[in-house]
């Protein structure tokens, strides 16, 4: 009977250890790069050349959004990854930057277009949220808490390292969309070797 009890105890100890180890591994995984560009730039033992250019900024109602094109290259193999770095600065202090991979840009542009055109026909209920989230965690949203004219708000939310959100008027959202389109065109020309 003691042998059986010892075996059960050993199994419980191993199971508890595995649970703790699994929890630690899962916690570490949440800090892993979420985009291809971030993973590419995080390689160890590889010389990475990182290029970037500021495409433009949008002065939002409570902050600034800046859009930067990025292209990174493995110096040994010439393999490249590209995308955008979107910095969302709320007020004067809090800023957060989220990376969007090149292959996400068409879907992101479609989402911006949808958000810019959303109206109360999206639901019969009095309040709504329309949200699109990129792999890196950048959210573009439209929301309303009442069915009153002029109460639909647009917002850009970055929570890559901090929780940062700016509100965008229809004109500011249109400017943001235009800068994303310009950024994609710039990346298209880089990818074509021009």
N, C-alpha and C positions, 0 to 999 in steps of 0.2 A: 504494500500500500504506500509506503514511503517513497518507493521508486516511481510510482505513478504520480504522486503529488509533486515530486521533484521535476518530472517531465512536464507536468502542467505548468509549474512555476517557470520553468525555462521557456516554454512556449509563450507564456504571458509576457515575460521580460523581452523576448525577441520581438513579439508583436508590438509592445509599447515602444521599443527602440525604433522599429520600422516606422511607426506612426510619427514619432518625433522627427526622424530623418526625412520622411516624406513631406512633412509640413515645412521643414527647412528648405528642401529642394523646391517646393512650390512657391515659397516666399521669394526665393532668389529668382525664380523664373519671371515674376512680375516685374523685375527690374531689367529684364532682357530687352534688347532693341526690338521695337515693334515694326519698324520699316526695313525694307531692303537696304536703303541708303545708310541708315543708322548701323545696321549689322555690318555692312561693307566697311564703313569708317571705323568700326570697333575692332577690326581684325588685329591680332597680335602677331608680331614677327613679319609684318608686311609694310612696305613703304607706300603710304597713301598720299597722293597729291590731291589737295582739296582746293577747288576754285569756286568763287561765288561772285555774284553781282547783285546790287540792290536794284530792283525793278521800280519800286515806288512805295509810297505810304498813303494811307487813308486816315484822315483825322476823324475819328469816331466821336460819338456824343460824350463819352466818358474816358477817352484814351486815344491810342494810335495803333494801327495795324500796319506792319511793314512786311513786304514780300521780297524774298531774295531767292534767285535761282542758284542751284548748287550742282556741281559736277565733280565727282571724285573718281580718281583713277589709280589702279594698282600700277606702280612704277615699273614693275618687272614684267607683267603680262599685258599691260594696256587695257585690261578689263575695266569697264566704267559703270557707274551707277549715277543717276541724276534725279533731281526732284526739286522741291521748294522748301524753304524754311520760312514759316509764317510766325512772326513775332507779334504777340498780342500784349500791348502795354495798357494796363488799367490805371488811370490817374497818372501821377508822377513817379510812382515807386514800383508797383508790382508789374513784372513782365514775365512772359513765358513764351518759349519757342517750340513749335511743333513741326516735324518734318512730314512732308507728303511725297510719296514716291511718284515718279513720272507716270507709271501705269495706272495711278489712281486719278489723274487729273481730269480725264473726260467725265468720269462719274461725279467727281467733285463739282465740275462746272455745271453738269445737269442738275445737281442738287441746289446749287446757288440759284440757277434759273427758276427751279420750282419754288424755292423759298421766296424769291422776289415777286412771284406772281400769286402766291397763296392768298385766298380770301375766305370768307365765312362759309362758302359752299363746301369746304373740305369736310365739314361735319355739321350735323344738326344740333349738336350740343353747344352750350354757351361758351365754353373755353376749350382751347386746344393747344397742342405743341406739335410742331413739325420739326424733326431733328434728323440731320445726317451727320454721321461720325466717320472720320478717316481712320485708317489703321493706327496712326500715331496718336489718335485721341482728340483731334481738332473737331469741334462741333459747329456747324452752321445751323441756325434755328430761326423759326418764326413762331410766335406764340401770342395768345390773347386770353385774357381772363374774363372779358365781357364781349358782348356782341354790339359794341358801340362803334360808330365810325371813327377811324383814326387810332384804334387801340391795338392794331396788329403791330408788334415790335419784331425787329430782326436783331439777332445777336450772334457774335462769334465768341466761342468759349474754348480756351486752351487749358488743359490740365495735365500737361506733360510732367512738369515738376511743381508748379503752383496752380492754384485755382484762379484763373484770370478770365474775365468776361467784359466785352465791350458791346454797347448797343449801336446799331447802325440804322440811320435813316434810309429811306428808299434811294436817295441820291448817293449816299455813302456805300450802300450795298452794290449799286450799279458800278461805282468806281472800283470797288474791290473785285467785282466780277471782271471788269475790263483789265485790271492788272494781272489777274490769274490767266486770262486769255493771252495777254502779252507775254507773260512768263512761259506759258506752254509753247508759244511760237518761238521764243528764244531757245528753249530746250530742243524743240524740233530741229532748228537750224544747227545746233551743236551736234545732235545725233546724226544729222545728215552730213556732217563734216564740213560745214560752211563756216 
